[in-house]
Amino acid sequence: MSNENKTALKGGEFLIKETAASDVFIPEEWSEEQRMIADMCRDFLQQEVFPKLNEIDEQQEGLMPTLLEKAGALGLLGISVPEAYNGIGKDFVTSMLTTEVLGAGHSFAVALAAHTGIGTLPILYYGNEAQKAKYVSKLATGEWKGSYCLTEPEAGSDANSGKTKAVLSEDGKHYILNGQKMWITNGGFADVMTVFAKIDDDKDLSAFIVERSYEGISYNAEEHKMGIKGSSTRQIFFNDCKVPVENLLSTRGNGFKIAVNILNLGRIKLGGAAIGGAKEAINKSVQYANERQQFGRPISKYGAIKYKLAEQAIRTFASETAIYRASQNIEDATKEYIAGGMDEAAAKLKGTEQFAIEAAIIKVHASESLDYVVDEGVQIYGGMGYSAEAPMDRAYRDSRINRIFEGTNEINRMLMVDMMLKRAMKGELDLMGPAQKVAGELMSIPDFSAVDNEGFAKDHKYIIGFKKAILMTAGAAVMKLMQNIAKEQEVIMCLADMLMDTYVAESMLLRVEKLSAMQQDEMTQLKTEMMRIYMYDAAERIHGSGRNALNAFAEGDEKRMMMMGLKRFTKVEDRNTIAGRRGIAEKMIAENKYCF
């Protein structure tokens, strides 16, 4: 594929265009430097975090801020911050790698992600030079800790409905803030907060940089939570809090845009952290299965346990693959915008915004993969899994927030489809042409020509079929439901699941295809097996979601025709997935860890 084509693939275009395997980034390509950074992160967790998990959960006074300072001293808080502001200025893919590895750190991972993401990036990306010099330089080293105050009692998913108000003082030197924020991560110790409020009776939010030392700020006690108990979560009240006018972030009324763009970034980063947590939980699952004896042999010898271990690995490998594909896409888009004359901060935002659909897919897929992994982790541990003395208790409880954080998974499913359709309406994404082509195909005789058994030709054919299934179902839904489609949330959920499985399956195919061109060994064969098992299962899920959607709005001959088309588009060859999963599990059992 020419370089010209490589840069042409925009967010959401995976549905209507093919990607060459040579154009994706895969984790097998980490550079020596990137591997060293990952090792440094692992060492930090082993030395500083894992031995203190109980103390962290008990919120031992001063412990979390101290850990953040230690991470700052190693440069871990400034991975993606430019050197001019005390960062180390690495690219997006490298920052995602550190997010992934440190994602295994339970409550510490939450505090770190909030600090480096929503705590730092609004100022880095939207601040003026003076604001960046003053605040980002201290946030990057950990001297100051950051937080983000968006959610309110009446404004959760509907963030723009917040009631917090800002009024300009008579002398014009301050904005007077009044309101209340809740679920504020790092709220108990953050020195700097990005606070969202409406100036006067504005329709849209504005954003302000607020320092802890300002008068008129008070805090409720720490929230008691199901999991991530070591993460400081508080309600914060602003009562006639005076914020200097120069602390308005960006321009008046631009707060909602800031919130949305920072959430896009937060979503893909959350996916990375979830995978770090999943790999650590799989390591513990494998190790326990190898140690635990029942009926005279380790439970890892039993098929039911092998199934669980393999499925944990397949889902984690799948999410990881999609994450790094999209991360590299964001990095490439950012570079392209910079080359076109855009300033770096604006280019990074634009690059992330471009792949907002993929970020939503990754957030949902990775958080649900992690939930599966820890749930089966508890099961593998059996009775010990339910004991607070064993590690799965914490992993299980800490995982659950990820399907709520950064927009619930329901909201993110709606967003995937909504953004696709909006881009089509704006003419940014040609969905109607391909959808009409697929509709025309339903009337024609199916293509029964043989597909080459060598290489990955069949797998590519399956992906093309999955995409046709989505285009047909979504196209029919839009035609039939028109303006009311937004109200048909169940249909949108079905379309979102079809979209997610297709993107992830294609990402896995491209990864193993690229890997096969680089090396042929046992590991490559096992990863290919993982991809084919995922593809086999995805075909059934996509078919089921498509049927449920079509049953909701189609009827008569049209419905019969589409159901036949759906069956054709999701048809894959039979596969012995039991033997395949056994091989995957046995490799991990032999290595005593997640090894893919």
N, C-alpha and C positions, 0 to 999 in steps of 0.2 A: 504494500500500500504506500502510495507516495506521501511525503510529509505534508503535502497540501491537504490530503484527506484526513490525516491524523488530527489536525487541529480543527477540522470541520465538525467533528461530532460534538453536538451541544447537549445540555441536560435534557433528558427525556427522549432523545433521538434513538436510544438503544431499541426502542419499540419498532422503529420503521427503517433502521439502517443496520447493516452488519458491521461488526467490529473485527479487525484482524487481530489474531493472537499476539502478533509482534507489537501491537500498539498498547497493550495493557501492562501495568506494573504488577509484578508478583513478588510475594515476600521472600521467595528463594533468591531474589536479586539484591538483597541488602548489601551495602558496601561495608568494608571493614570498620569504617568510622561509625556507621549506624549500629553495627553489632556491638561495638564498644559502649556506645551510649545506652543501648538496651541492657547490657551487662551491668553497667553502673546503676541503672534503675533497679535491677534485680538485687544487687548487693545492698542497696539502700533499704529495700523492703526487708531483706533477711536480717540486716543488722539493727535497723532503727524501728521498724514497724511491727513485724510479726512477733517479736518477743514481748511487745507491749500492747497487744490487742485488747486485753482485759482493761488495762489502765486507760486506754483510749476510749473504750466503750463507757467507762465510768466517768469520762470527761475530767480526768485528773487536771487540776488547775494548772494552766500554762503549758500543758503537754503538746496540744495540737499546734499552737503558734510556734513553739520551739521546733517541732518537726518541720514545719513549713520553712522556718529560717534555715534549718540544716539543709533542706532540699534546695533552698535558694543559694546557699553557699556553694553547692555543687553545680549550679547553673540550671537546675531542673525546672525552675519557675520561669525561666526566660528563654526557653528553647526557640520559640518563634518570635521573640522580641528582637528588634534590630540592635546591633552592637552600640549604636548611638545612645540607647536608653538602658545600658547595662545588661542587654540580653546577649544571646549567642547566635541569633539570626539564622537559624536553620530553616529548611523548607517545610512545607505542610506535611509531607509524607513522614519526615523525621519526627515532627511534633506528634503525629498520630502514633508512631511507634512508642514514644515515651508514654503517651496516654494509655496505650494498650498495656504495656508492662506494669505501669504503676496502678492500673485498674484492678489488679489483684489485691490492693491494699485496703479493702473494706472502707471503713469510715474515713481513713486518711485519704483514700482515692477521691472521695466526694469533696473533702475540703480542698484538696489540691486542684481538682477539676474546676471547682467553683472559683477559686482564686485565679488560676491561669486563664480560664475561659471568660465566663460572664463577669468576673471581678476585674480583669485587666483589659480585655479586648475592646469593650466599648470606648475606653479612653484612647487606646492605641489606634483604633481605626477611625474614630470620629473626633478625637480631641485636636485642638490647635497645638502649635509648637510649644507654647508655654505650659499648657496642660500636660502634654506628654513628658516634657522635661521634668516637671514637678512631681507628677504622680507615677507614670510608668517606670521611671528610673528606680523608684523605691519599691514598687510592686515586683519588679523583675528580680530583685535581690532577696525579697522576703522581709525587708525592713518594715514595710507596711503590708498589711493583709487586705484583700479586696472582697467585696460582696456586691450583690445586685438586688435592688429592691423594686420588684415589679408587681408581684401577686398581692391582692387585697382580699378581704373577706367576701366581697361581692364580685371580684374580678379575677377569675382563674384562667380558663381557656379563652375567655373573652377579655383579653388583657386591656383593650382600649376603653373598657367601660369603667376604669379606675376612677375613684372619687378624690384622690389626693390633689390638693390645690396649691398653686403658687401665685402669689400676688406681688407685684413690684412695690417696694417701699416708696414712701413719699419723696425721699431724697434720690431715688433711682439707683441706689448703690447695692441693694439686696433684693433677692426674692424671698418672700416669707412663705415657708412651707407649712402646710397643715394636712395631716392625714395619718393613715395607719397602713403598715405593710405586714404581711404574714408569710410564714414558711421561708424565712430568709436564712439561707445556708451561710455559715461563718458569721452570722449576726452577732454572736456573743463576743467576738474579738476583732472584727474587721475595723481597720482604721479609715478605710475609704469605701464609700458606697456610691453606686450609680443609682439614683433614685428617679423614678418616673412619676410625673405629675402633670396636670393640665394647668396652663397659665390662664388665669381668668376663666372665661367660658369657652375656651378653645375646644374644637371637636377632637383634635388629636393630642396625644401626650407629648410632652417635652422631657428631656433628660437632664439631670443635674449631678454634678460631682459634689458629694457631701462628706465632710470629714467628721469623724467620731467626736472630735473636740468641740464642735459647734454646740451652742446652747439650744435647749428646747428638744433634745432627743432623749427618749426614755425607752426601756426595754422590758418586755415580759420575761418571766422565768423561761428556762430551756424547755422546749417541747419534749414530751415523752413519746417515743416513736416505736413502731413495730421492729424496725431494723435501723441500720446506720446510726446506732445509738451514740457513737462517738462524734458524729457530725453536729456541730452547734447549729441549732435551728430555733430562731426566736421571732416573736412579733416585735416590730419597731414602731414607735409613735413619734410623729413630728408635730410639735406644738409651738407655733410661731417660731420655727427654726429659721434663722437668718443665713441665707446662702449668698455669698458675693455674686454679683451679676456676671463676673468673668468665669464663674463655674457652670454656666449654662453649657451643656455639651452639644456641639453641632449647632443647629438653628432651631428657632422656636417651631414647635409642632412636628419636629422630625423624630420624636421619641419612639413612636410606634414602629417606624421604619428601622430604627436602631434595634429595637426589641426583636423584630421579626428576623433581621439578618443575623443577629447574635445567636438566636435560637437555631437557625439553620446550621451554624457552626457547632453549636452545642449538641445537636442531634447526631451528627456524624462522629463527634468526639465521644459521646456517650456510647455509641456502638463500639468504638475502639476499647473503651474501658471495660465494657461488658465482656468482650472477648478475653481480655486479660484475666478477669474474674473466672470465666468459664475454664480456661486452661488450667488455672490453679486448682479448681474444684475437680477437674478430671484427673489431675495428678494424684490428688488425695483419694479419689474413687479407685483408681488402679492400684495404688499402694495398699489400700485397705483390703481390696479384693484378693490381692496376692498374700496378705498376712492372715486373713480370717479363715480359719479351718471349720468346715462342717462336713459331717459324714466322712471324715478321714482324709479330706483333701481341701486345698484352697478353693474358695468360692469362685475364683477367677476361672476355674476349670469348667464351670457350668454354662451351658448355652444361654440360659436366660440372663445371666450376668454379662456374658459376652455381647449379647444384643444391646444391652443398656450402654456399655462402654463404647461400642462402635457408634451407636446413634448419637451419644454425647459428642464424639469426635467429629462425625459427619456434619452435624449442625454448626459446630464451632468453626470447622474448616470452611464451611459455606459462608458464614458471616464474615470471617476474616478476609476471604477472597474478594467479596463484594466491597468491603471497606477500603482495601488498598487499591482496587481498580478506581473507585470514585475519588479517593484521595489524590491519586496521580492526575486524574482528569481535572480536579480543582487546581492543582499546581500548574498544569499545562495551560489552563484557561487564564490563570493569573499572569503567567509569563507573557502570554499573548496580549493581554490588555496593557501590560507594562510596555511591551514592544510598540504598541500603538500609541504610546504617549501618556497613558493614564498614570496617576501617582500610585505608589506602592500600596498604601492603605486602601485606597478606593478599588484598586485592581484585585486585592485579596477578597474584599467584600463582594465584588462583582463575580469573581470566580466561584465563590461559595454559593451565591444566589443562583448562578447559572445551573448548579447541580443540586438545587433544593429538593427536587423530586427524589433523586438518589439518596440524599441525606435522610429523608423521611422513611424511605424503604429500609435503609440500614438501621435506623433507630429501632424500628419495629422488629425487624428480623433478629438483630443481635440481642435485644432485651428479652425476646421470647426464646431464643436459643439458650441464653443464660438461665432463664427460668426452668427450662427443660433439664439442663445439666444439673442444677442444684437439687431439683426435685428427685431426679433419679439418683443423685449422690446420696441423699437421705435414705433412699430405698436400698442402695447397695450396702450402706452401713447398717441397715436393719434397725434393731432396737437402739443401737448406739447412735444412729442417725438422729434420733429424737432426743438424745441427751445433750444438755448444754455443755457437758464436758468435752464432747467431740466437735470437730470443726464444721460439720455440715449445718449445725443449728444456726450459726452466725451467717454462713454463706446463703442459706435458704432465706433468712429474714432480710438480709441486706440486699438480696437480688430484687425483691418485690417492688421496690420504689422505681426501678428503671422503666417500668411500663407506664408510669405516671409522670416522672420527670420530663422536662423539655417538650411538653405537650403530650397528652395521653396517647396511647397507641391507637385509640379510636379516632382521635383528632388527626393523627398523622396518616392514618389510612384514608380519611376523607381528603386530606391535603394532597396526597399523591395523585388521586384521580382529578381533583379540582384543578391543580396546577397544570396537569396534562391538557385538560379541556380548555382552560383559559389560554394556554399558549397556542392551542389550535385555533381558537377564536381570533386571537391577535395575529394569526398568520405566521407565528414564529416556528410552529411545528405543523407539518402537513400530515394530519391524521386522516382527514376525510378522503384524500386520494387513495391511500393504501386500504382504508376501510371499504371503499366502494369496489376496489379491485377484488378484495376477499369476498364481498357479497356476490360479485359476478362469478367468482370461482365456484360458488355453491351450485350454480346451474350447469357447470361443465363436468365432463367426465374426469374423475380423479386420475392423478399421475401415478401409474403403477410401475414406472421404470425402476430397474434395480439400482440400488445405491451401493457404492463401493464399501466392502467390509473392512478394508484397510483404513488405518488412521481414524479420523474423527468426522468423516462425511455424514454418517448416520446421525451422530449427535447434533450436528449443525442442522440437519433436516428436522429433527425433533424441535429444536429451538424456533426454527421458522414456523413450524406448526403451532407452537404455543403462542407466538406473536399473532398469528392469524386468528387464533381462538379469542384473544383479547380484542383485536380490532373488530372482529365480527360482533362480539357480544356488546362491546362498548358502543360501536356504531349504531347497532339496533336500539340500544337503550336511549341514546341521545335522540334518535329519530322519533322513538315512541313516546318518551317521557318529556322531551323538550325542556321547557323552563322548570318543570317540576322535578328534574333529576336530583337536584340538591336535597329534596325532601325524602328521596328514596334511599335512606342511609344503608339499608340492608343490601341493596343492589350495589351501591358504591363499595361497601365492604368486600363483596364478592370480587368485584373488578380489581380492587386494591390487592387482594390476596393472589389473584392471577398474575398481576403485574410484578409483585414482589418475588414470587416463585420463579418467574421467567427471567427477571434480572439476575437473581442469585444463581440460577442454573447456568445461564449463559456465562456469567463471571467465572464459575468453576470450570466450564468447558474451555474457556480461553486460557485459564491458568494452566490446566494440565496439558493443553496443546502446546503452549509456549514452553513449558517445562520439558515435555517430550522431545522437543527440538534441541534442548540444551543438554539433556542427560537421559539415558535409559538405564534404570536400575529398579530394584525392588520397591523403593520408596515412590518412585514415579508411577509404578504399576498400582500401588495401593491408593495413591491419590486419585488416579484415573478411576479406580473402582469406587471410591467415595463419590466422585462426580456422577458416575453412572447409576449408583443407587439413589442418589438425590434426584437425578433426572427421572428415574422410574417412578419414584414416589410423587414427585412434583406433577407428573402427567396425570396421575389419578386425582390429585388435589385440584389441579386446574380444571379438569373435566367436571369435578363435583361442584366447584364454585360457579363455573359457567352454567351448568344445569340449573342450579338454584337461582341464578340471576335471570335466565331465560324464562323459567317457570313463573317468575314474578310479573312479567309484562308481555310476553309473546303468546300468540295463540294460533290455532288452525294450521294451515299448510306451511305458513312462514315459520312457525315454531318447529314443525316436523323437519323442515329443510335445515334449519339452523342446528337442531339437535344432531342430525346426521353429520353436518359439517363439524360440529364440536367433537364428535366421536372420532372423525377422521383426523382432525388437527391434533388430537391428544393421544393418538395411537403410538405406542412404543412396543418394541419386542419384549417378550417375556425374559425374565432375568432371575437367576437364583440369588436373591438378595441375602438369603440366610448364609450361604457359603461365603459370599462377599463380606458380610459383616463379621463373620468369624475370623477371616484373614486379617481384617483391620484391627479387631480386638486383640488377636494373638500377638500382633506386632507390638502393641502398647504393653501387653502383659509381660512380654519378653524384655522390653525396655524399662518397665516399671514407671512409665510416665506418658503424658501426651507427647507424641514424638513427630507430629506432622507439621 
